[in-house]
Amino acid sequence: MAEPNQPNPTPGRPAPGTPGSKPSGSKSSGSAKGKPSSGGKGGSMPEAATQEQVPHHKSARQRRGRKKGNMDLNLTSMIDVTFQLLIYFIITAAFSAGEGILTAKFPQGTGQSAAKDPPKRPLNIRLAPHLDENGLDSYRLDVEVRGTPVGQASFEDLYTWLRSNNNAINSAGPYPDDNPVIIKPQNGVRWTYVVNAFNAAIKAGYKNVAFAQAGGG
């Protein structure tokens, strides 16, 4: 019968003082033995104290502070080259006519061809050797007009005849001032007479005076 002042033991747990039971302080002592207290000599240090304070080195340039420069794009050279290329292509460009466009010039008028001027017939001044009354060397002078010789007594008469037939001086003259005048001396004629005939034609206002090769009669 249980004593009235002693509590009933818990089911499954031996009562205090019975064989096999452990004192209440045995568990705490065991835990204290395995884990030292934080305040003891061998206890754990604070977390801040366990981490080493590693100083970070800064160079003098970093301590001074480096100014960050602004990067700008210079477009002056690029614009200059662009304008030069533009001018070059404008000058060298060849603009061709559009496809399908054909430039044509049609004849104007009634279609009748203009009559061409007939070739000009030259005035032939012929010189032939001649002996005068005294038997001295002289000349015989004439102008061949359309196959008919017109005799001239002297070079002064030749000048007068040529001038009167020059259309640039005399409007009634049949020959223009650019009409061919050919001097034809025969063999044996002195060169002085040939030069006098040339001077007479030039003095009369003709611009196209030439010499023919000396020939026979």
Backbone as ProteinMPNN parsed JSONL, in Angstrom:
{"seq_chain_A": "MAEPNQPNPTPGRPAPGTPGSKPSGSKSSGSAKGKPSSGGKGGSMPEAATQEQVPHHKSARQRRGRKKGNMDLNLTSMIDVTFQLLIYFIITAAFSAGEGILTAKFPQGTGQSAAKDPPKRPLNIRLAPHLDENGLDSYRLDVEVRGTPVGQASFEDLYTWLRSNNNAINSAGPYPDDNPVIIKPQNGVRWTYVVNAFNAAIKAGYKNVAFAQAGGG", "coords_chain_A": {"N_chain_A": [[0.837, -1.165, 0.0], [0.68, 2.158, -0.837], [2.497, 4.967, 0.439], [0.838, 7.689, 1.994], [1.867, 10.338, 1.61], [3.702, 10.226, -0.509], [4.171, 10.676, -3.995], [2.536, 9.109, -6.82], [4.37, 7.028, -8.936], [5.349, 7.737, -12.339], [3.868, 6.058, -15.079], [5.796, 3.508, -16.566], [8.264, 4.754, -16.041], [10.816, 4.441, -13.692], [10.524, 4.868, -10.26], [11.846, 7.527, -8.246], [14.811, 6.837, -6.514], [14.643, 4.13, -6.737], [16.149, 1.06, -7.91], [18.183, 1.336, -10.846], [17.431, 3.769, -11.685], [18.428, 7.117, -12.707], [20.194, 9.857, -11.437], [18.745, 13.127, -11.411], [20.432, 15.2, -12.141], [22.379, 14.055, -13.734], [22.205, 14.13, -16.535], [22.479, 16.746, -17.252], [25.012, 17.225, -16.36], [26.457, 15.612, -17.984], [26.028, 16.757, -20.466], [27.228, 19.162, -20.057], [29.829, 18.357, -19.83], [30.449, 17.504, -22.413], [30.053, 19.734, -24.034], [31.567, 22.649, -23.741], [31.024, 25.675, -21.934], [30.115, 28.904, -23.124], [31.354, 30.93, -21.816], [33.739, 29.932, -20.833], [37.345, 29.163, -20.917], [38.062, 27.579, -23.104], [35.93, 27.958, -24.762], [33.658, 28.876, -27.546], [34.533, 31.661, -29.836], [33.289, 35.018, -30.555], [31.462, 35.577, -33.667], [32.205, 37.792, -35.234], [34.748, 38.204, -34.349], [36.092, 35.999, -35.291], [36.423, 36.307, -38.054], [38.943, 37.5, -40.136], [40.175, 40.757, -40.401], [40.774, 42.005, -43.428], [42.715, 44.348, -44.976], [41.988, 46.47, -47.761], [43.985, 47.323, -50.499], [44.65, 50.46, -51.964], [45.648, 52.265, -54.777], [47.694, 55.2, -55.444], [46.591, 56.621, -57.538], [43.95, 55.768, -57.519], [43.233, 56.745, -55.008], [43.466, 59.453, -55.48], [41.494, 59.823, -57.329], [40.093, 59.353, -60.437], [39.311, 61.239, -63.206], [36.635, 60.843, -65.358], [36.761, 60.951, -68.774], [34.931, 62.531, -71.457], [33.873, 60.997, -74.385], [33.924, 62.053, -77.63], [32.668, 62.066, -80.975], [34.329, 62.965, -83.85], [33.126, 64.43, -86.609], [33.963, 65.969, -88.707], [36.011, 65.352, -90.604], [34.871, 63.127, -91.869], [32.572, 64.221, -93.05], [33.778, 65.964, -94.842], [35.101, 64.198, -96.622], [32.855, 62.906, -97.613], [31.503, 64.924, -99.064], [33.433, 65.432, -101.023], [33.454, 62.999, -102.434], [30.832, 63.075, -103.368], [30.882, 65.299, -105.115], [32.717, 64.329, -106.982], [31.354, 62.122, -108.14], [29.202, 63.442, -109.279], [30.422, 64.97, -111.254], [31.639, 63.039, -112.899], [29.524, 61.514, -113.733], [27.544, 60.096, -116.278], [24.799, 60.865, -117.968], [22.51, 59.091, -119.592], [20.193, 58.843, -122.33], [16.752, 58.074, -121.774], [15.427, 54.74, -121.912], [13.994, 53.717, -124.895], [13.585, 56.214, -125.929], [14.178, 57.967, -128.746], [16.101, 60.23, -130.398], [15.386, 62.223, -133.13], [15.749, 64.018, -136.152], [13.748, 65.413, -138.4], [13.475, 66.12, -141.906], [12.923, 69.457, -143.062], [10.652, 71.592, -144.823], [9.632, 71.39, -148.296], [10.842, 69.161, -149.254], [12.388, 69.235, -151.513], [15.598, 69.189, -152.842], [18.165, 71.557, -152.356], [19.469, 73.512, -154.995], [22.721, 73.088, -156.12], [25.487, 75.266, -156.502], [26.967, 75.661, -159.659], [30.232, 74.475, -160.614], [32.867, 76.826, -160.496], [34.172, 78.473, -163.316], [37.483, 78.845, -164.223], [39.437, 81.85, -164.752], [41.672, 82.079, -167.27], [44.814, 83.316, -167.731], [46.87, 83.824, -170.294], [50.202, 83.628, -171.357], [52.533, 84.217, -173.862], [55.61, 83.869, -175.618], [57.082, 86.505, -177.591], [58.307, 88.447, -180.322], [59.18, 91.772, -180.623], [58.891, 94.767, -182.739], [61.464, 95.567, -182.995], [62.83, 93.276, -182.776], [63.241, 92.334, -180.243], [62.88, 90.456, -177.179], [59.585, 89.897, -176.225], [56.131, 89.781, -175.222], [53.016, 88.067, -175.632], [49.749, 88.641, -174.674], [46.758, 87.426, -173.339], [43.366, 86.808, -172.214], [41.612, 83.965, -171.445], [38.322, 83.404, -171.919], [35.739, 81.403, -171.33], [36.687, 79.635, -173.271], [37.312, 81.364, -175.332], [39.775, 83.508, -176.439], [40.674, 86.672, -175.141], [42.295, 89.359, -176.17], [44.932, 91.279, -174.683], [46.574, 94.334, -174.562], [48.526, 95.281, -172.802], [49.849, 94.949, -169.453], [48.574, 96.779, -167.872], [46.187, 97.151, -169.221], [45.201, 94.582, -168.788], [44.776, 94.625, -166.016], [42.73, 96.549, -165.88], [40.648, 95.256, -167.257], [40.193, 92.95, -165.693], [39.382, 94.116, -163.255], [37.0, 95.415, -163.967], [35.365, 93.256, -164.39], [35.058, 92.12, -161.958], [32.882, 91.114, -159.536], [32.729, 91.931, -156.89], [33.629, 94.503, -156.904], [32.487, 95.79, -159.102], [29.147, 95.699, -159.556], [27.931, 94.716, -161.8], [29.697, 92.917, -162.777], [30.6, 89.63, -163.879], [32.118, 87.811, -162.452], [32.953, 86.582, -159.27], [34.974, 87.726, -156.452], [36.393, 85.584, -155.46], [36.749, 83.904, -157.539], [38.538, 81.469, -159.433], [41.726, 82.323, -160.73], [44.02, 81.612, -163.11], [47.322, 81.6, -164.107], [48.926, 80.992, -167.062], [51.833, 80.435, -168.348], [53.825, 80.128, -171.318], [56.552, 78.141, -172.609], [59.645, 79.786, -172.642], [58.821, 82.321, -171.958], [59.62, 85.245, -170.23], [60.322, 85.502, -166.717], [59.66, 87.855, -165.507], [57.413, 88.88, -166.827], [55.503, 87.041, -166.065], [55.277, 87.545, -163.316], [54.312, 90.157, -163.443], [51.739, 89.721, -164.473], [50.583, 88.303, -162.404], [50.594, 90.268, -160.359], [48.806, 92.1, -161.447], [46.366, 90.721, -161.354], [46.017, 90.381, -158.571], [45.93, 93.044, -157.775], [43.543, 93.778, -158.964], [41.685, 92.757, -157.255], [41.189, 90.027, -156.92], [41.187, 86.937, -155.137], [41.972, 84.32, -155.372], [44.449, 83.274, -156.875], [46.552, 81.509, -158.991], [49.35, 79.561, -160.327], [50.021, 77.909, -163.348], [51.703, 75.018, -164.642], [54.417, 75.617, -166.779], [54.037, 75.294, -170.246], [53.786, 74.02, -173.658], [52.887, 75.47, -176.781]], "CA_chain_A": [[0.0, 0.0, 0.0], [1.541, 3.339, -0.969], [2.385, 5.947, 1.485], [-0.043, 8.756, 1.556], [2.589, 11.577, 1.242], [4.604, 9.966, -1.651], [3.391, 10.645, -5.256], [2.564, 7.882, -7.611], [5.344, 7.102, -10.028], [4.829, 7.791, -13.715], [3.927, 4.721, -15.69], [6.922, 3.271, -17.462], [9.475, 5.388, -15.521], [11.003, 3.978, -12.3], [10.383, 5.889, -9.234], [13.141, 7.948, -7.736], [15.334, 5.999, -5.423], [14.556, 2.709, -7.087], [17.328, 0.622, -8.681], [18.134, 1.594, -12.304], [17.108, 5.168, -11.997], [19.564, 8.014, -12.738], [19.888, 11.141, -10.821], [18.267, 14.156, -12.342], [21.514, 16.066, -12.609], [23.37, 13.347, -14.547], [22.095, 14.512, -17.95], [23.037, 18.072, -17.445], [26.458, 17.173, -16.216], [27.034, 15.008, -19.205], [26.01, 17.742, -21.551], [28.215, 20.172, -19.746], [31.134, 17.781, -20.088], [30.71, 17.43, -23.876], [29.99, 21.057, -24.646], [31.983, 23.679, -22.796], [30.208, 26.891, -21.932], [30.667, 29.978, -23.934], [32.171, 31.833, -21.044], [34.97, 29.269, -20.391], [38.57, 29.447, -21.651], [38.046, 26.874, -24.407], [34.636, 28.128, -25.428], [33.645, 29.477, -28.894], [34.701, 33.099, -29.921], [32.213, 35.648, -31.339], [31.616, 35.426, -35.126], [32.933, 38.942, -35.783], [36.157, 38.081, -34.01], [36.691, 34.895, -36.052], [36.773, 36.743, -39.414], [40.086, 38.394, -40.161], [39.952, 42.049, -41.043], [41.764, 42.127, -44.508], [42.655, 45.711, -45.535], [42.019, 46.57, -49.22], [44.992, 48.304, -50.902], [44.263, 51.413, -53.006], [46.786, 52.99, -55.326], [47.623, 56.649, -55.322], [45.67, 57.115, -58.559], [42.598, 55.534, -57.036], [42.946, 57.65, -53.898], [43.247, 60.795, -56.008], [40.242, 59.855, -58.07], [40.34, 59.557, -61.861], [38.198, 61.87, -63.881], [36.177, 60.135, -66.546], [36.645, 61.856, -69.907], [33.818, 62.342, -72.381], [34.318, 60.585, -75.725], [33.14, 62.695, -78.688], [32.961, 61.603, -82.333], [34.62, 64.082, -84.738], [32.534, 64.142, -87.924], [34.405, 66.942, -89.716], [36.73, 64.666, -91.692], [33.963, 62.252, -92.602], [31.719, 65.068, -93.88], [34.622, 66.469, -95.926], [35.279, 63.121, -97.606], [31.554, 62.636, -98.232], [31.245, 65.953, -100.071], [34.355, 65.236, -102.142], [32.95, 61.884, -103.237], [29.619, 63.517, -104.041], [31.268, 66.149, -106.241], [33.374, 63.484, -107.984], [30.363, 61.33, -108.86], [28.376, 64.337, -110.091], [31.192, 65.385, -112.436], [31.927, 61.894, -113.786], [28.317, 60.782, -114.113], [27.096, 60.253, -117.671], [23.366, 60.643, -118.005], [22.092, 58.615, -120.906], [18.768, 59.025, -122.62], [15.914, 57.0, -121.29], [15.21, 53.645, -122.848], [12.818, 53.906, -125.732], [13.527, 57.578, -126.458], [15.088, 58.11, -129.874], [16.11, 61.592, -130.922], [15.419, 62.23, -134.598], [15.494, 65.305, -136.786], [13.118, 65.194, -139.692], [13.738, 67.217, -142.851], [11.934, 70.516, -143.111], [10.394, 72.128, -146.155], [8.867, 70.561, -149.244], [11.59, 67.966, -149.595], [13.21, 69.426, -152.701], [16.983, 69.49, -152.507], [18.621, 72.862, -152.848], [20.348, 73.404, -156.156], [24.106, 73.438, -155.843], [26.098, 76.171, -157.473], [27.871, 74.959, -160.585], [31.64, 74.796, -160.36], [33.3, 78.081, -161.105], [35.124, 78.316, -164.415], [38.613, 79.75, -163.947], [39.929, 82.8, -165.751], [43.023, 81.692, -167.647], [45.649, 84.38, -168.307], [47.882, 83.117, -171.065], [51.382, 84.408, -171.761], [53.323, 83.538, -174.907], [56.762, 84.697, -176.039], [56.855, 87.247, -178.836], [59.364, 89.39, -180.693], [58.599, 93.058, -181.026], [59.324, 95.288, -184.036], [62.928, 95.672, -182.998], [63.41, 91.951, -182.632], [63.535, 92.046, -178.844], [61.935, 89.541, -176.517], [58.394, 90.533, -175.669], [55.099, 88.804, -174.807], [51.658, 88.205, -176.14], [48.924, 88.457, -173.485], [45.301, 87.36, -173.523], [42.584, 86.145, -171.153], [40.695, 82.989, -172.042], [36.992, 83.483, -171.309], [34.872, 80.368, -171.883], [37.325, 79.075, -174.454], [37.592, 82.404, -176.327], [40.81, 84.415, -175.947], [40.449, 88.12, -175.213], [43.638, 89.906, -176.172], [45.233, 92.447, -173.859], [47.777, 94.957, -175.109], [49.54, 95.46, -171.758], [49.401, 94.511, -168.116], [47.627, 97.787, -167.379], [44.892, 96.779, -169.8], [44.747, 93.362, -168.089], [44.239, 95.04, -164.712], [41.449, 97.238, -166.088], [39.623, 94.277, -167.647], [39.879, 92.1, -164.527], [38.66, 94.905, -162.256], [35.646, 95.682, -164.449], [34.594, 92.006, -164.336], [35.024, 91.656, -160.56], [31.561, 91.42, -158.987], [32.858, 92.589, -155.596], [33.877, 95.93, -157.159], [31.473, 96.212, -160.058], [27.998, 94.795, -159.373], [27.58, 94.119, -163.087], [30.717, 91.955, -163.176], [30.127, 88.246, -163.789], [33.002, 86.939, -161.68], [33.184, 86.989, -157.879], [36.389, 87.951, -156.147], [37.057, 84.316, -155.16], [36.799, 83.07, -158.737], [39.935, 81.095, -159.704], [42.489, 82.965, -161.796], [45.185, 80.775, -163.344], [48.285, 82.186, -165.038], [49.515, 79.911, -167.84], [52.908, 80.905, -169.248], [54.416, 79.154, -172.228], [58.014, 78.059, -172.523], [60.354, 80.901, -173.248], [58.348, 83.608, -171.446], [60.441, 85.726, -169.131], [59.647, 85.419, -165.419], [59.162, 89.191, -165.161], [56.07, 89.018, -167.351], [54.612, 86.194, -165.232], [55.051, 88.264, -162.058], [53.443, 91.305, -163.747], [50.363, 89.223, -164.629], [50.108, 87.969, -161.048], [50.329, 91.523, -159.645], [47.602, 92.717, -162.016], [45.193, 89.995, -160.844], [45.872, 90.704, -157.143], [45.523, 94.451, -157.687], [42.146, 93.872, -159.393], [40.815, 92.314, -156.16], [40.943, 88.584, -156.905], [41.83, 86.307, -153.979], [42.369, 82.949, -155.666], [45.319, 83.362, -158.045], [47.507, 80.397, -158.981], [50.189, 79.403, -161.512], [50.023, 76.606, -164.01], [53.03, 74.634, -165.086], [54.729, 76.124, -168.117], [53.861, 74.267, -171.263], [54.072, 74.38, -175.046], [52.084, 76.505, -177.36]], "C_chain_A": [[0.876, 1.219, 0.0], [1.321, 4.268, 0.17], [1.568, 7.126, 1.001], [0.699, 9.987, 1.135], [3.477, 11.404, 0.027], [3.795, 9.868, -2.904], [3.553, 9.368, -5.994], [3.576, 8.03, -8.728], [4.666, 7.093, -11.378], [4.93, 6.447, -14.336], [5.076, 4.625, -16.675], [8.195, 3.884, -16.968], [9.642, 4.922, -14.081], [10.945, 5.138, -11.339], [11.736, 6.282, -8.721], [13.541, 7.097, -6.546], [15.286, 4.543, -5.679], [15.776, 2.323, -7.864], [17.126, 0.865, -10.162], [17.789, 3.001, -12.64], [18.345, 6.007, -11.918], [19.192, 9.307, -12.089], [19.539, 12.161, -11.877], [19.384, 15.024, -12.871], [22.514, 15.392, -13.469], [23.349, 13.786, -15.982], [22.722, 15.851, -18.185], [24.524, 18.071, -17.27], [27.135, 16.587, -17.411], [27.054, 15.981, -20.339], [27.016, 18.824, -21.297], [29.602, 19.677, -20.019], [31.47, 17.772, -21.557], [30.772, 18.775, -24.509], [30.41, 22.065, -23.628], [31.155, 24.923, -22.958], [30.918, 27.978, -22.695], [31.561, 30.882, -23.141], [33.475, 31.249, -20.574], [36.141, 29.634, -21.254], [38.567, 28.808, -23.021], [36.768, 27.036, -25.144], [34.767, 28.818, -26.787], [33.745, 30.969, -28.797], [33.529, 33.707, -30.684], [32.516, 35.573, -32.84], [32.386, 36.573, -35.74], [34.411, 38.837, -35.5], [36.843, 37.006, -34.817], [37.119, 35.314, -37.459], [37.913, 37.752, -39.347], [39.746, 39.668, -40.921], [41.076, 42.268, -42.068], [41.685, 43.533, -45.088], [42.772, 45.667, -47.057], [42.977, 47.683, -49.62], [44.451, 49.167, -52.034], [45.501, 52.167, -53.455], [46.593, 54.488, -55.174], [46.655, 57.245, -56.338], [44.229, 56.926, -58.133], [42.244, 56.463, -55.889], [42.699, 59.071, -54.396], [41.89, 60.899, -56.696], [40.509, 60.203, -59.53], [39.092, 60.123, -62.514], [37.851, 61.095, -65.159], [35.98, 61.147, -67.678], [35.454, 61.521, -70.795], [34.354, 62.038, -73.776], [33.37, 61.184, -76.763], [33.599, 62.174, -80.041], [33.124, 62.816, -83.243], [34.154, 63.73, -86.15], [33.036, 65.067, -89.024], [35.086, 66.258, -90.895], [35.798, 63.804, -92.52], [33.042, 63.063, -93.512], [32.503, 65.612, -95.068], [34.797, 65.423, -97.012], [33.967, 62.83, -98.331], [31.241, 63.653, -99.328], [32.181, 65.812, -101.263], [33.896, 64.088, -103.032], [31.691, 62.281, -103.997], [29.936, 64.372, -105.261], [31.903, 65.316, -107.353], [32.339, 62.706, -108.803], [29.45, 62.209, -109.709], [29.106, 64.715, -111.375], [31.366, 64.233, -113.412], [30.683, 61.152, -114.232], [27.945, 61.104, -115.553], [25.62, 59.877, -117.717], [22.965, 60.283, -119.425], [20.597, 58.832, -121.08], [17.985, 57.819, -122.145], [15.667, 55.953, -122.357], [13.905, 53.865, -123.615], [12.681, 55.296, -126.305], [14.591, 57.711, -127.533], [14.977, 59.54, -130.404], [16.261, 61.548, -132.442], [15.075, 63.619, -135.09], [14.958, 65.044, -138.19], [13.399, 66.37, -140.62], [12.584, 68.207, -142.867], [11.772, 71.007, -144.55], [9.621, 71.15, -147.017], [9.595, 69.302, -149.638], [12.448, 68.094, -150.823], [14.616, 69.833, -152.268], [17.389, 70.818, -153.127], [19.617, 72.67, -153.987], [21.749, 73.882, -155.783], [24.64, 74.358, -156.927], [27.028, 75.382, -158.393], [29.321, 75.339, -160.293], [32.067, 76.032, -161.131], [34.337, 77.797, -162.182], [36.257, 79.309, -164.207], [38.864, 80.711, -165.113], [41.389, 82.468, -166.029], [43.732, 82.876, -168.308], [46.824, 83.698, -169.005], [48.979, 84.094, -171.502], [52.185, 83.589, -172.759], [54.486, 84.442, -175.3], [56.489, 85.339, -177.415], [58.019, 88.188, -179.065], [58.705, 90.676, -181.18], [59.18, 93.523, -182.379], [60.842, 95.37, -184.142], [63.618, 94.323, -182.818], [63.779, 91.594, -181.203], [62.463, 91.124, -178.269], [60.79, 90.342, -175.898], [57.375, 89.436, -175.335], [53.827, 89.077, -175.591], [50.728, 87.777, -175.019], [47.451, 88.404, -173.87], [44.67, 86.634, -172.333], [41.583, 85.23, -171.843], [39.384, 83.005, -171.263], [36.095, 82.498, -172.035], [35.4, 79.843, -173.212], [37.679, 80.091, -175.52], [38.655, 83.347, -175.771], [40.44, 85.87, -176.165], [41.82, 88.761, -175.073], [43.766, 91.151, -175.308], [46.565, 93.016, -174.356], [48.888, 95.077, -174.085], [48.985, 94.941, -170.428], [48.46, 95.534, -167.473], [46.236, 97.539, -167.951], [44.325, 95.52, -169.146], [44.128, 93.719, -166.744], [42.868, 95.687, -164.876], [40.346, 96.249, -166.426], [39.223, 93.404, -166.456], [39.049, 92.863, -163.488], [37.217, 95.157, -162.683], [34.762, 94.44, -164.404], [34.517, 91.415, -162.921], [33.702, 92.081, -159.939], [31.635, 92.107, -157.63], [33.095, 94.082, -155.743], [32.8, 96.513, -158.057], [30.314, 95.224, -159.969], [27.576, 94.124, -160.67], [28.6, 93.08, -163.538], [30.262, 90.525, -162.966], [30.955, 87.356, -162.869], [33.141, 87.458, -160.245], [34.676, 87.104, -157.596], [37.126, 86.673, -155.771], [37.07, 83.378, -156.361], [38.262, 82.723, -159.068], [40.507, 81.853, -160.898], [43.8, 82.193, -161.939], [46.048, 81.427, -164.421], [49.019, 81.042, -165.73], [50.592, 80.469, -168.758], [53.381, 79.774, -170.16], [55.941, 79.16, -172.048], [58.649, 79.25, -173.251], [59.896, 82.257, -172.762], [59.219, 84.001, -170.261], [59.621, 85.772, -167.83], [59.092, 86.779, -164.998], [57.738, 89.383, -165.652], [55.056, 88.192, -166.532], [54.27, 86.907, -163.932], [54.137, 89.468, -162.287], [51.975, 90.882, -163.923], [49.769, 88.875, -163.254], [49.749, 89.245, -160.272], [49.066, 92.205, -160.17], [46.337, 92.04, -161.488], [44.958, 90.311, -159.363], [45.38, 92.145, -156.973], [44.059, 94.631, -158.076], [41.181, 93.319, -158.353], [40.502, 90.842, -156.136], [41.792, 87.916, -155.815], [42.379, 84.908, -154.277], [43.16, 82.941, -156.977], [46.371, 82.268, -157.931], [48.285, 80.397, -160.301], [50.033, 77.991, -162.058], [51.431, 76.3, -164.473], [53.249, 75.109, -166.529], [54.649, 74.993, -169.127], [54.213, 74.804, -172.637], [53.128, 75.476, -175.521], [50.611, 76.398, -177.067]], "O_chain_A": [[1.785, 1.288, 0.827], [0.252, 4.384, 0.77], [1.582, 7.511, -0.168], [0.155, 10.696, 0.288], [3.99, 12.414, -0.454], [2.835, 9.099, -2.956], [4.534, 8.639, -5.844], [3.622, 9.064, -9.394], [3.582, 6.538, -11.556], [5.929, 5.747, -14.17], [5.304, 5.514, -17.496], [9.232, 3.503, -17.511], [8.686, 5.001, -13.309], [11.31, 6.266, -11.67], [12.675, 5.487, -8.746], [12.725, 6.707, -5.711], [15.843, 3.767, -4.903], [16.411, 3.201, -8.449], [16.039, 0.635, -10.69], [17.854, 3.388, -13.806], [19.251, 5.682, -11.151], [18.061, 9.787, -12.171], [19.954, 12.087, -13.034], [19.273, 15.542, -13.982], [23.447, 16.05, -13.93], [24.406, 13.817, -16.613], [23.409, 16.073, -19.182], [25.235, 18.819, -17.941], [28.227, 16.995, -17.806], [28.017, 16.021, -21.105], [27.604, 19.355, -22.239], [30.478, 20.456, -20.396], [32.619, 18.0, -21.937], [31.512, 18.945, -25.478], [29.648, 22.325, -22.697], [30.634, 25.183, -24.042], [32.135, 27.967, -22.879], [32.437, 31.54, -23.703], [34.274, 31.964, -19.97], [35.972, 30.349, -22.241], [39.015, 29.414, -23.995], [36.527, 26.298, -26.099], [35.846, 29.29, -27.145], [33.185, 31.57, -27.88], [32.833, 32.985, -31.397], [33.679, 35.512, -33.241], [33.152, 36.361, -36.68], [35.239, 39.305, -36.28], [38.055, 37.073, -35.021], [38.067, 34.752, -38.008], [37.854, 38.729, -38.6], [39.1, 39.629, -41.968], [42.184, 42.657, -41.699], [40.65, 43.884, -45.655], [43.576, 44.902, -47.589], [42.844, 48.823, -49.176], [43.85, 48.643, -52.972], [46.294, 52.642, -52.643], [45.516, 54.977, -54.833], [45.981, 58.236, -56.059], [43.386, 57.797, -58.349], [41.108, 56.924, -55.787], [41.87, 59.803, -53.856], [41.231, 61.937, -56.646], [41.094, 61.247, -59.82], [37.993, 59.582, -62.4], [38.74, 60.747, -65.936], [35.165, 62.064, -67.579], [35.026, 60.369, -70.872], [35.209, 62.765, -74.282], [32.179, 60.875, -76.785], [34.778, 61.877, -80.233], [32.195, 63.607, -83.402], [34.714, 62.847, -86.8], [32.583, 64.965, -90.164], [34.776, 66.549, -92.05], [35.92, 63.754, -93.744], [32.759, 62.639, -94.632], [31.97, 65.713, -96.173], [34.656, 65.727, -98.196], [33.968, 62.541, -99.528], [30.765, 63.282, -100.402], [31.769, 66.047, -102.399], [33.947, 64.196, -104.257], [31.502, 61.872, -105.142], [29.334, 64.196, -106.32], [31.657, 65.566, -108.533], [32.441, 62.642, -110.028], [28.972, 61.768, -110.754], [28.505, 64.775, -112.447], [31.253, 64.424, -114.623], [30.785, 60.234, -115.045], [28.027, 62.254, -115.985], [25.251, 58.718, -117.529], [23.078, 61.098, -120.341], [19.848, 58.982, -120.114], [18.488, 56.696, -122.117], [15.693, 56.243, -123.553], [12.862, 54.162, -123.033], [11.766, 55.552, -127.086], [15.781, 57.58, -127.249], [13.903, 59.993, -130.802], [17.169, 60.902, -132.964], [14.225, 64.306, -134.524], [15.661, 64.511, -139.048], [13.546, 67.501, -140.157], [11.422, 67.835, -142.704], [12.668, 70.843, -145.379], [9.027, 70.196, -146.514], [9.013, 68.444, -150.302], [13.176, 67.16, -151.16], [14.788, 70.716, -151.428], [17.015, 71.152, -154.251], [20.48, 71.793, -153.948], [21.921, 74.953, -155.202], [24.291, 74.242, -158.102], [27.788, 74.531, -157.933], [29.586, 76.425, -159.776], [31.668, 76.241, -162.277], [35.253, 76.997, -161.993], [36.005, 80.501, -164.031], [38.552, 80.429, -166.27], [42.237, 82.561, -165.143], [43.28, 83.373, -169.34], [47.663, 83.071, -168.359], [48.715, 85.211, -171.946], [52.479, 82.417, -172.527], [54.343, 85.665, -175.308], [55.778, 84.792, -178.258], [58.64, 88.668, -178.117], [57.807, 90.665, -182.022], [59.869, 92.767, -183.063], [61.418, 95.259, -185.224], [64.843, 94.248, -182.721], [64.544, 90.657, -180.972], [61.343, 91.02, -178.768], [60.995, 91.309, -175.165], [57.752, 88.274, -175.185], [53.611, 90.163, -176.128], [50.88, 86.687, -174.466], [46.966, 89.238, -174.634], [45.344, 85.949, -171.563], [40.813, 85.656, -172.705], [39.351, 82.657, -170.083], [35.729, 82.706, -173.192], [34.64, 79.638, -174.158], [38.291, 79.729, -176.525], [38.442, 83.936, -174.711], [39.958, 86.252, -177.232], [42.434, 88.72, -174.007], [42.845, 91.963, -175.211], [47.541, 92.29, -174.544], [50.065, 94.987, -174.435], [47.821, 94.557, -170.315], [47.642, 95.18, -166.624], [45.232, 97.697, -167.257], [43.112, 95.402, -168.969], [43.083, 93.184, -166.372], [41.951, 95.409, -164.103], [39.225, 96.384, -165.936], [38.037, 93.151, -166.243], [38.115, 92.307, -162.909], [36.309, 95.119, -161.852], [33.537, 94.557, -164.381], [33.969, 90.33, -162.727], [33.427, 93.275, -159.824], [30.694, 92.803, -157.248], [32.803, 94.851, -154.827], [32.273, 97.595, -157.798], [30.48, 94.043, -160.272], [26.932, 93.075, -160.645], [28.405, 92.428, -164.564], [29.601, 90.232, -161.97], [30.527, 86.25, -162.54], [33.415, 88.64, -160.035], [35.518, 86.653, -158.373], [38.357, 86.659, -155.759], [37.368, 82.191, -156.221], [39.13, 83.592, -158.991], [39.857, 82.001, -161.933], [44.594, 82.128, -161.001], [45.567, 81.76, -165.504], [49.658, 80.22, -165.074], [50.278, 80.935, -169.853], [53.33, 78.601, -169.789], [56.518, 80.053, -171.428], [58.22, 79.644, -174.335], [60.512, 83.265, -173.109], [59.514, 83.177, -169.395], [58.419, 86.038, -167.836], [58.148, 86.841, -164.211], [56.929, 89.995, -164.955], [53.911, 88.603, -166.339], [53.121, 86.885, -163.49], [53.292, 89.777, -161.447], [51.071, 91.63, -163.55], [48.594, 89.131, -162.991], [48.716, 89.293, -159.604], [48.336, 92.826, -159.398], [45.346, 92.713, -161.206], [43.813, 90.489, -158.948], [44.525, 92.424, -156.133], [43.397, 95.539, -157.574], [39.968, 93.401, -158.546], [39.616, 90.426, -155.389], [42.95, 88.275, -155.6], [43.173, 84.379, -153.5], [42.62, 82.642, -158.042], [47.007, 82.121, -156.888], [47.949, 81.108, -161.248], [49.929, 77.019, -161.31], [52.247, 77.2, -164.671], [52.36, 75.006, -167.375], [55.132, 73.886, -168.889], [54.83, 75.858, -172.787], [52.646, 76.293, -174.737], [49.83, 77.237, -177.516]]}, "name": "protein", "num_of_chains": 1, "seq": "MAEPNQPNPTPGRPAPGTPGSKPSGSKSSGSAKGKPSSGGKGGSMPEAATQEQVPHHKSARQRRGRKKGNMDLNLTSMIDVTFQLLIYFIITAAFSAGEGILTAKFPQGTGQSAAKDPPKRPLNIRLAPHLDENGLDSYRLDVEVRGTPVGQASFEDLYTWLRSNNNAINSAGPYPDDNPVIIKPQNGVRWTYVVNAFNAAIKAGYKNVAFAQAGGG"}
